[in-house]
């Protein structure tokens, strides 16, 4: 818990330091505009065009609702997700067997590579975040000795991958292929349980998409 908090604060600090440096009028406004439109009641793809960035725009609408439509709320979005990504990397590396010292170091260092370089919420960064989250959930499901926890983790994998896809189709489009490759790899947990969890998650996403 303490190491995870340390990773989160490291990622948060990277973004808060570098996120306010510079502004790109064309790219930096994508999620800001999408979040404001959604907060105003507009529906993406029906009332305004959006080639990508649906997921980060909905998340940004929430941050605008909490902190107001301003630049601080925009940077806060990137900072929180940058911190969460550091925790995610730490958890992923720890689950893969890396010593906790190395996992902590790489977890904090990853905060310098995701949102900090671009400075604001961005489609590609969210796609990578949710794709990594899907991979972590898959590993949790395959490695858990608790059946309920395993099913829940597996069922959430399609949700994470879908959130990544609606952030940006690349690189998130490659994540399902990686999950399928890992599904075919040897594991102590029977593949039948993993498949059932994934199928349940896919069915839920299909039903939600049809609403």
C-alpha positions as CSV (number, residue, x, y, z in Angstrom):
1,X,0.0,0.0,0.0
2,X,2.8,2.4,1.0
3,X,4.8,1.7,-2.2
4,X,1.7,2.1,-4.3
5,X,1.1,5.5,-2.7
6,X,4.7,6.5,-3.4
7,X,4.3,5.5,-7.0
8,X,1.1,7.5,-7.3
9,X,2.7,10.6,-5.8
10,X,5.6,10.3,-8.1
11,X,3.4,10.2,-11.2
12,X,1.3,13.0,-9.9
13,X,4.4,15.2,-9.3
14,X,5.8,14.6,-12.8
15,X,2.6,15.8,-14.4
16,X,2.1,18.8,-12.1
17,X,5.7,20.0,-12.7
18,X,5.8,19.5,-16.5
19,X,2.1,19.6,-17.5
20,X,1.9,23.4,-17.3
21,X,4.8,24.1,-19.6
22,X,3.8,25.1,-23.1
23,X,0.6,24.9,-25.0
24,X,-0.2,23.3,-28.5
25,X,-3.4,25.1,-29.6
26,X,-4.4,22.3,-32.1
27,X,-3.8,19.1,-30.0
28,X,-4.1,20.3,-26.5
29,X,-7.7,21.4,-27.0
30,X,-9.1,18.1,-28.2
31,X,-10.1,16.6,-24.8
32,X,-10.8,20.0,-23.3
33,X,-13.4,20.7,-26.0
34,X,-14.9,17.2,-25.8
35,X,-15.2,17.3,-22.0
36,X,-16.9,20.8,-22.1
37,X,-19.4,19.7,-24.8
38,X,-20.3,16.5,-22.9
39,X,-20.6,18.5,-19.6
40,X,-23.0,20.9,-21.5
41,X,-25.2,18.0,-22.5
42,X,-24.0,17.3,-26.0
43,X,-23.8,13.7,-27.1
44,X,-20.6,12.6,-29.0
45,X,-21.0,11.4,-32.6
46,X,-24.6,12.6,-32.6
47,X,-24.3,16.3,-31.8
48,X,-20.6,16.8,-32.5
49,X,-17.8,15.1,-34.4
50,X,-15.1,13.2,-32.6
51,X,-12.5,11.0,-34.5
52,X,-11.2,9.6,-31.2
53,X,-10.9,10.6,-27.5
54,X,-14.4,9.6,-26.4
55,X,-13.2,8.0,-23.2
56,X,-10.9,10.8,-22.0
57,X,-13.6,13.4,-22.9
58,X,-16.2,11.7,-20.7
59,X,-13.6,11.5,-17.9
60,X,-12.7,15.2,-18.4
61,X,-16.4,16.1,-18.2
62,X,-16.4,14.5,-14.7
63,X,-13.3,16.6,-13.7
64,X,-14.9,19.7,-15.1
65,X,-18.0,18.9,-13.0
66,X,-15.9,18.6,-9.9
67,X,-13.5,21.5,-10.4
68,X,-15.1,23.7,-12.9
69,X,-14.2,24.3,-16.6
70,X,-10.7,25.6,-16.2
71,X,-7.1,24.6,-16.9
72,X,-6.5,23.4,-13.4
73,X,-9.2,20.7,-13.8
74,X,-7.7,19.7,-17.1
75,X,-4.2,19.3,-15.6
76,X,-5.7,17.5,-12.6
77,X,-7.2,14.9,-14.9
78,X,-3.8,14.1,-16.5
79,X,-2.0,14.2,-13.1
80,X,-4.4,11.7,-11.5
81,X,-4.2,9.3,-14.4
82,X,-0.4,9.7,-14.5
83,X,-0.2,8.7,-10.9
84,X,-2.6,5.8,-11.4
85,X,-0.5,4.6,-14.3
86,X,2.6,4.5,-12.0
87,X,0.6,2.3,-9.5
88,X,-0.5,0.1,-12.4
89,X,3.0,-0.4,-13.7
90,X,4.2,-1.2,-10.1
91,X,1.4,-3.7,-9.7
92,X,2.0,-5.3,-13.1
93,X,5.7,-5.7,-12.5
94,X,5.2,-7.0,-9.0
95,X,2.8,-9.6,-10.3
96,X,5.4,-10.6,-12.9
97,X,7.8,-11.4,-10.1
98,X,10.1,-8.3,-10.2
99,X,11.6,-7.4,-6.8
100,X,9.7,-4.6,-5.1
101,X,12.5,-2.1,-5.2
102,X,12.8,-2.4,-9.0
103,X,9.0,-2.4,-9.4
104,X,8.8,0.8,-7.4
105,X,11.6,2.4,-9.3
106,X,10.1,1.6,-12.7
107,X,6.6,2.4,-11.5
108,X,7.7,6.0,-10.5
109,X,9.9,6.4,-13.6
110,X,6.9,5.5,-15.9
111,X,5.3,8.7,-14.8
112,X,7.9,10.6,-16.8
113,X,6.8,8.8,-20.0
114,X,3.0,8.8,-20.1
115,X,1.2,12.2,-19.6
116,X,4.2,14.4,-18.5
117,X,5.7,14.8,-22.1
118,X,2.4,15.9,-23.6
119,X,1.2,17.7,-20.5
120,X,-2.6,17.2,-20.8
121,X,-5.1,14.4,-21.2
122,X,-4.6,12.9,-24.6
123,X,-6.1,10.0,-26.6
124,X,-3.0,7.9,-27.1
125,X,-2.1,8.1,-23.4
126,X,-5.5,6.9,-22.3
127,X,-5.4,4.2,-24.9
128,X,-2.2,2.9,-23.4
129,X,-3.4,3.3,-19.9
130,X,-6.6,1.3,-20.3
131,X,-4.8,-1.3,-22.5
132,X,-2.3,-1.8,-19.6
133,X,-5.1,-2.0,-17.2
134,X,-6.7,-4.7,-19.2
135,X,-3.4,-6.7,-19.2
136,X,-3.1,-6.3,-15.4
137,X,-6.7,-7.5,-14.9
138,X,-6.0,-10.5,-17.1
139,X,-2.9,-11.4,-15.0
140,X,-4.9,-10.9,-11.8
141,X,-7.6,-13.2,-13.1
142,X,-5.2,-15.9,-14.3
143,X,-3.2,-15.9,-11.1
144,X,-5.9,-15.6,-8.4
145,X,-6.8,-18.6,-6.3
146,X,-10.2,-17.0,-5.5
147,X,-12.7,-18.0,-8.1
148,X,-15.0,-15.0,-7.7
149,X,-12.0,-12.6,-7.9
150,X,-10.7,-14.4,-10.9
151,X,-14.1,-14.2,-12.7
152,X,-14.6,-10.6,-11.8
153,X,-11.1,-9.6,-13.0
154,X,-11.5,-11.5,-16.3
155,X,-15.0,-10.0,-16.8
156,X,-13.5,-6.5,-16.5
157,X,-10.8,-7.1,-19.1
158,X,-13.2,-6.4,-22.1
159,X,-14.4,-3.2,-20.4
160,X,-10.8,-1.9,-19.9
161,X,-9.9,-2.8,-23.5
162,X,-13.1,-1.1,-24.8
163,X,-12.3,2.1,-22.9
164,X,-8.8,2.0,-24.5
165,X,-10.3,1.5,-28.0
166,X,-12.6,4.5,-27.6
167,X,-9.7,6.5,-26.5
168,X,-7.6,5.8,-29.6
169,X,-7.8,2.8,-31.9
170,X,-4.0,2.5,-31.9
171,X,-2.3,1.2,-29.8
172,X,-5.3,-0.2,-28.0
173,X,-6.3,-2.3,-31.1
174,X,-3.3,-4.5,-30.4
175,X,-4.2,-5.2,-26.8
176,X,-6.8,-7.9,-27.5
177,X,-4.3,-9.8,-29.5
178,X,-1.9,-9.8,-26.6
179,X,-4.6,-11.0,-24.2
180,X,-5.5,-13.9,-26.6
181,X,-1.8,-14.8,-26.8
182,X,-1.6,-14.9,-23.0
183,X,-4.8,-16.9,-22.8
184,X,-3.1,-19.6,-24.9
185,X,0.0,-19.6,-22.6
186,X,0.3,-22.3,-19.9
187,X,-1.3,-21.5,-16.6
188,X,-2.1,-23.1,-13.2
189,X,-5.7,-21.9,-13.5
190,X,-7.9,-23.8,-16.0
191,X,-8.4,-22.0,-19.2
192,X,-12.1,-22.7,-19.1
193,X,-12.6,-20.3,-16.1
194,X,-10.6,-17.6,-17.9
195,X,-12.6,-18.0,-21.1
196,X,-16.0,-17.9,-19.2
197,X,-15.0,-14.6,-17.5
198,X,-13.9,-13.0,-20.7
199,X,-17.0,-14.1,-22.5
200,X,-19.2,-12.7,-19.8
201,X,-17.4,-9.4,-20.0
202,X,-17.7,-9.3,-23.8
203,X,-21.4,-10.0,-23.6
204,X,-21.9,-7.2,-21.1
205,X,-20.1,-4.8,-23.4
206,X,-22.1,-5.9,-26.4
207,X,-25.4,-5.3,-24.5
208,X,-24.2,-1.9,-23.4
209,X,-23.2,-1.0,-26.9
210,X,-26.7,-1.9,-28.1
211,X,-28.5,0.5,-25.6
